[in-house]
């Protein structure tokens, strides 16, 4: 579902998190790290809104939107089919909602996007072991199977 271009997200993650974990991360883990960073920044942005720190809020939500754009740009539409198209639309929706949340200082909209991203991350986390097994030659799982399981976990 995600293409090999996801490594370009490494720079984005390092800017957000400042950790070297990303240097050794496989593409699957990198997606997890990006999602974790986005969730962290949304939580921080909510705190900034509550403290009336509008510059901080705008900076944090801008970073989140960049991360979501990185996730969106990393989708592999040639092998991801309908699932990657659905994620494309979902990521677009998330960014539009964050832009609106930022302009209105709306915590509920941020919570909505956090909930959506948590669902996606939960599904992604659920296929982590299968991904690792397939990378180490144990009981290979096809990309289609991974995407199918991800979709079923997210929609469950």
C-alpha positions as a Markdown table, in Angstrom:
| # | Residue | x | y | z |
|---|---|---|---|---|
| 1 | Unk | 0.0 | 0.0 | 0.0 |
| 2 | Unk | 2.9 | 2.4 | 0.7 |
| 3 | Unk | 5.8 | 2.7 | -1.8 |
| 4 | Unk | 9.5 | 2.7 | -1.2 |
| 5 | Unk | 9.4 | 6.5 | -1.3 |
| 6 | Unk | 8.3 | 6.4 | 2.3 |
| 7 | Unk | 12.0 | 6.7 | 3.3 |
| 8 | Unk | 11.7 | 10.3 | 2.2 |
| 9 | Unk | 9.6 | 10.6 | 5.4 |
| 10 | Unk | 12.7 | 9.9 | 7.4 |
| 11 | Unk | 13.7 | 13.6 | 7.2 |
| 12 | Unk | 10.2 | 14.7 | 8.2 |
| 13 | Unk | 10.2 | 12.4 | 11.2 |
| 14 | Unk | 13.6 | 13.5 | 12.3 |
| 15 | Unk | 12.5 | 17.1 | 12.2 |
| 16 | Unk | 9.5 | 16.3 | 14.3 |
| 17 | Unk | 11.0 | 13.8 | 16.7 |
| 18 | Unk | 14.8 | 14.4 | 16.6 |
| 19 | Unk | 15.6 | 10.7 | 17.1 |
| 20 | Unk | 18.0 | 8.4 | 15.3 |
| 21 | Unk | 15.6 | 5.5 | 15.5 |
| 22 | Unk | 14.4 | 6.4 | 12.0 |
| 23 | Unk | 17.8 | 5.7 | 10.5 |
| 24 | Unk | 17.4 | 2.0 | 11.0 |
| 25 | Unk | 13.7 | 1.8 | 10.5 |
| 26 | Unk | 12.2 | -0.4 | 7.9 |
| 27 | Unk | 9.5 | 1.2 | 5.7 |
| 28 | Unk | 6.7 | -0.3 | 7.9 |
| 29 | Unk | 8.2 | 1.0 | 11.1 |
| 30 | Unk | 8.8 | 4.4 | 9.5 |
| 31 | Unk | 5.0 | 4.7 | 8.8 |
| 32 | Unk | 4.4 | 3.9 | 12.5 |
| 33 | Unk | 6.8 | 6.5 | 13.6 |
| 34 | Unk | 5.3 | 9.1 | 11.4 |
| 35 | Unk | 1.8 | 8.3 | 12.7 |
| 36 | Unk | 3.1 | 8.5 | 16.3 |
| 37 | Unk | 4.7 | 11.8 | 15.7 |
| 38 | Unk | 1.5 | 13.2 | 14.1 |
| 39 | Unk | -0.6 | 12.0 | 17.1 |
| 40 | Unk | 1.9 | 13.6 | 19.5 |
| 41 | Unk | 1.9 | 16.9 | 17.7 |
| 42 | Unk | -1.9 | 17.0 | 17.6 |
| 43 | Unk | -2.0 | 16.4 | 21.4 |
| 44 | Unk | 0.5 | 19.2 | 21.9 |
| 45 | Unk | -1.5 | 21.5 | 19.6 |
| 46 | Unk | -4.6 | 20.9 | 21.7 |
| 47 | Unk | -2.6 | 22.1 | 24.7 |
| 48 | Unk | -1.4 | 25.1 | 22.8 |
| 49 | Unk | -5.0 | 26.1 | 22.0 |
| 50 | Unk | -6.0 | 25.7 | 25.6 |
| 51 | Unk | -3.1 | 27.9 | 26.7 |
| 52 | Unk | -4.0 | 30.4 | 23.9 |
| 53 | Unk | -0.6 | 29.9 | 22.2 |
| 54 | Unk | -1.7 | 30.4 | 18.7 |
| 55 | Unk | 1.7 | 30.5 | 17.0 |
| 56 | Unk | 2.7 | 27.2 | 18.7 |
| 57 | Unk | -0.7 | 25.7 | 17.7 |
| 58 | Unk | -0.2 | 26.8 | 14.0 |
| 59 | Unk | 3.3 | 25.4 | 13.9 |
| 60 | Unk | 2.3 | 22.1 | 15.4 |
| 61 | Unk | -0.7 | 21.5 | 13.2 |
| 62 | Unk | 1.4 | 22.6 | 10.2 |
| 63 | Unk | 3.8 | 19.8 | 11.1 |
| 64 | Unk | 1.0 | 17.3 | 11.4 |
| 65 | Unk | -0.3 | 18.3 | 8.0 |
| 66 | Unk | 3.2 | 17.8 | 6.5 |
| 67 | Unk | 3.4 | 14.3 | 8.1 |
| 68 | Unk | -0.1 | 13.4 | 6.7 |
| 69 | Unk | 1.0 | 14.7 | 3.3 |
| 70 | Unk | 4.1 | 12.5 | 3.5 |
| 71 | Unk | 1.9 | 9.5 | 4.3 |
| 72 | Unk | -0.4 | 10.4 | 1.4 |
| 73 | Unk | 2.5 | 10.9 | -1.0 |
| 74 | Unk | 3.9 | 7.5 | 0.0 |
| 75 | Unk | 0.8 | 5.6 | -1.0 |
| 76 | Unk | 1.5 | 3.0 | -3.7 |
| 77 | Unk | -1.5 | 3.3 | -6.0 |
| 78 | Unk | -0.1 | 0.8 | -8.6 |
| 79 | Unk | -0.3 | -2.1 | -6.1 |
| 80 | Unk | -2.6 | -0.6 | -3.5 |
| 81 | Unk | -5.7 | -0.4 | -5.7 |
| 82 | Unk | -8.9 | 0.7 | -4.0 |
| 83 | Unk | -7.4 | 0.6 | -0.5 |
| 84 | Unk | -4.7 | 3.2 | -1.4 |
| 85 | Unk | -7.4 | 5.3 | -3.1 |
| 86 | Unk | -9.4 | 5.2 | 0.1 |
| 87 | Unk | -6.4 | 6.2 | 2.2 |
| 88 | Unk | -5.7 | 9.0 | -0.2 |
| 89 | Unk | -9.2 | 10.4 | 0.4 |
| 90 | Unk | -8.9 | 9.8 | 4.1 |
| 91 | Unk | -5.6 | 11.7 | 4.4 |
| 92 | Unk | -7.0 | 14.5 | 2.3 |
| 93 | Unk | -10.0 | 14.7 | 4.6 |
| 94 | Unk | -7.7 | 14.7 | 7.7 |
| 95 | Unk | -5.7 | 17.6 | 6.3 |
| 96 | Unk | -8.8 | 19.6 | 5.4 |
| 97 | Unk | -10.2 | 19.1 | 8.9 |
| 98 | Unk | -6.9 | 20.1 | 10.5 |
| 99 | Unk | -6.8 | 23.3 | 8.5 |
| 100 | Unk | -10.3 | 24.1 | 9.6 |
| 101 | Unk | -9.5 | 23.1 | 13.2 |
| 102 | Unk | -6.6 | 25.5 | 13.2 |
| 103 | Unk | -8.6 | 28.4 | 11.8 |
| 104 | Unk | -11.4 | 27.8 | 14.3 |
| 105 | Unk | -9.3 | 26.6 | 17.3 |
| 106 | Unk | -11.6 | 23.6 | 17.4 |
| 107 | Unk | -10.5 | 20.9 | 19.8 |
| 108 | Unk | -13.2 | 18.5 | 18.7 |
| 109 | Unk | -12.0 | 18.6 | 15.1 |
| 110 | Unk | -8.5 | 17.7 | 16.2 |
| 111 | Unk | -9.9 | 14.9 | 18.3 |
| 112 | Unk | -11.8 | 13.7 | 15.2 |
| 113 | Unk | -8.6 | 13.5 | 13.2 |
| 114 | Unk | -6.7 | 11.9 | 16.1 |
| 115 | Unk | -9.4 | 9.2 | 16.3 |
| 116 | Unk | -9.2 | 8.6 | 12.5 |
| 117 | Unk | -5.4 | 8.3 | 12.6 |
| 118 | Unk | -5.5 | 6.1 | 15.7 |
| 119 | Unk | -7.7 | 3.7 | 13.8 |
| 120 | Unk | -5.3 | 3.6 | 10.8 |
| 121 | Unk | -2.4 | 3.2 | 13.2 |
| 122 | Unk | -4.1 | 0.4 | 15.0 |
| 123 | Unk | -4.6 | -1.5 | 11.8 |
| 124 | Unk | -1.0 | -0.8 | 10.7 |
| 125 | Unk | 0.3 | -1.9 | 14.1 |
| 126 | Unk | -1.7 | -5.1 | 13.8 |
| 127 | Unk | 0.1 | -6.2 | 10.7 |
| 128 | Unk | 3.6 | -5.4 | 12.0 |
| 129 | Unk | 4.5 | -9.0 | 12.9 |
| 130 | Unk | 3.2 | -10.3 | 9.6 |
| 131 | Unk | 5.4 | -7.8 | 7.8 |
| 132 | Unk | 8.4 | -8.8 | 9.9 |
| 133 | Unk | 7.8 | -12.5 | 9.3 |
| 134 | Unk | 7.5 | -11.9 | 5.5 |
| 135 | Unk | 10.8 | -9.9 | 5.5 |
| 136 | Unk | 12.6 | -12.8 | 7.3 |
| 137 | Unk | 11.3 | -15.5 | 5.0 |
| 138 | Unk | 8.8 | -16.9 | 7.5 |
| 139 | Unk | 5.3 | -17.6 | 6.1 |
| 140 | Unk | 5.3 | -14.8 | 3.5 |
| 141 | Unk | 2.4 | -12.5 | 3.5 |
| 142 | Unk | 1.5 | -10.8 | 0.3 |
| 143 | Unk | 1.0 | -7.1 | 0.1 |
| 144 | Unk | -2.6 | -7.8 | -0.8 |
| 145 | Unk | -3.1 | -9.9 | 2.3 |
| 146 | Unk | -1.5 | -7.2 | 4.5 |
| 147 | Unk | -3.7 | -4.6 | 3.0 |
| 148 | Unk | -6.8 | -6.8 | 3.4 |
| 149 | Unk | -6.0 | -7.4 | 7.0 |
| 150 | Unk | -5.2 | -3.8 | 7.6 |
| 151 | Unk | -8.6 | -2.8 | 6.1 |
| 152 | Unk | -10.5 | -5.4 | 8.1 |
| 153 | Unk | -8.8 | -4.2 | 11.4 |
| 154 | Unk | -9.4 | -0.6 | 10.7 |
| 155 | Unk | -13.0 | -1.1 | 9.8 |
| 156 | Unk | -13.7 | -3.6 | 12.6 |
